[in-house]
Amino acid sequence: MPKPKSSKDDQQPPIVIGTRGSDLALWQANFIKNELKRIGLNSTLKIIKTQGDKLSTTSFDKLEGKGFFTKELEEELLQGTIDLAVHSHKDLPTSNPPGLIIAAVSEREDPSELLLILKDYVDPKQRLSIKLGKTIGTSSSRRKAQLLALRPDLEIKELRGNVPTRIQKLRDKYCHGILVAKAGITRLGIDLSEFHVEELAPAEFIPAPAQGVLALQIRESNRSLLNKLQAIHHPAVAEQIALERKVLSLFDGGCHTPLGCYCRWKDGLFQTWTSKAHTENEFPDRLFLQAETTTGLAEKIVSKFAPNRKRPKSVFITRTLSESSYFKRAMKKKGIAIEARSLIKTYPIIHKFDPFILKQTDWIFFSSKNAIEYFFKLKPELTEKTKFAVLGNASEETLRQFGRVPHFNGASRGIDTQSIAGDFAKIAHKTTVLFPRAKDSLRTIQRALSPETKIIELPVYETVVEKQIEETSAEVLIFTSPSNVDAYFSKYLLQSGQKVICLGKSTGERVAEIGSSYILPYSPDEVGLAQAIFGLD
């Protein structure tokens, strides 16, 4: 029988893919090799050691220049010994060497971070679930700055090496926890069951620009390969990470700059989060912006970080703040004075309830810190099957104080209570949900649940307006509940130039009812408030 005719591409020499030799780099290179095969292109791998590989025990901050995981691959591309280099996009300098271009980018793997903790050092009462004063291993100044902002009690130990090496050092108790990119764990299929794992969403713990994306770099002159690679290119991802990397470039940053930037397309808008510090030990400034186009957005982001930019001198918030409060520390860094006092008092309205209620309950949903505190004052006898849900991060922090970690947190959905309600309705379908709440709460979540879901209402507290309410001359007023809005505006009007920020849509709607405009932070918690203050014009 005659042999089948070979295609023109089959007759071409295989594309030589340059890659580092780590497990993750080889996975990435083989992934691209399979993608090329899918579109009819043959390829082979060539392993190349980089400066970053050779100096695997040296701190990032002591490595000279930029591109210490990419330079050697780029040199071989320019010399023609390889045709294509596969990089973790976040490792690349913001500009290509003359003669090289990024021909294509992959889909984006989840850019979340994972905090892996040895199980003996877990404390669910603490934010991030690690015991006070314990040690986290990381060599990333970006991770260190953001981590210490959330948990200033923790110690940081320098930790280099590929993902399996770092995990082994955790097993060996070099430290009590490590931070790793979720993308690397997912790609390598690593079993983490021996550790406690905290997933940190990119809106909460801002990743490196282009984290989770692979870059395919080629010679600019190789137009034929450029055209072929468009079949595996993802333009939408390219547009989003181009913004992130432009921010990095405008700040003149590299791998060891304490800078995080994340962009996503949602609800017709480019939503961006940025975190930046001058040093790894400095409390980082954070910003959230959204726009219909990326045009000019990077420049706008960078302008918000200008040291001489005018900021408010004073802020009033309708809640008391502890000395360790994230918001209080963020304002102190900028020299912004804070008035912090609630305009309402809360009182319990029940002192016990039928314990049989908990035996039939699958979920307990908390929409406020007060609901959690008053519920646990009742000393409930909880069953092992009971799951907890919270509206956002502030409620989660309070729930952790009672040794419980939520199985559902609406924080990743931002301020859209309807979206949070819809997502919870799906996972709570045909279950029984208990709602400890204020006497006159709005019941937004309850209304979104299906008829097959049983709802148990449990009013546990009521609010009463303080008798003495003082007017404030602060430049920014932050209202944390509709009750506080009612209390303040029953006596006073806004002064000229005062701006209002509201935690949650229901609070904002109450401000709108009295004819005032307001700003909603992306997340209804102290981090979101700090971002909102930082972004004010």
Secondary structure, 3 states (H helix, E strand, C coil): CCCCCCCHHHHCCCEEEEECCCHHHHHHHHHHHHHHHHCCCCEEEEECCCHHHHCCCCCHHHCCCCCCCCHHHHHHHHHCCCCEEEEEHHHCCCCCCCCEEEEEECCCCCCCEEEEEEHHHECCCCHHHECCCCEEECCCHHHHHHHHHHCCCCEEECCCCCHHHHHHHHHCCCCCEEEEEHHHHHHHCCCCCCEEEEEECCCCCCCCCCCCCEEEEEECCCHHHHHHHHHHCCHHHHHHHHHHHHHHHHCCCCCCCCEEEEEEEECCEEEEEEEECCCCCCCCEEEEEEECCCCCHHHHHHHHCCCCCCCCCEEEECCCCCCCCHHHHHHHHCCCEEEECCCEEEEECCCCCCCHHHHCCCEEEECCHHHHHHHHHCCCCCCCCCEEEECCHHHHHHHHCCCCCCCEEHHHHCCCHHHHHHHHHHHCCCCEEEEEEECCCCCHHHHHCCCCCEEEEEEEEEEEECCCCCCCCCCEEEECCHHHHHHHHCCCCCCCCCEEEECCHHHHHHHHHCCCCCECCCCCCHHHHHHHHHCCC
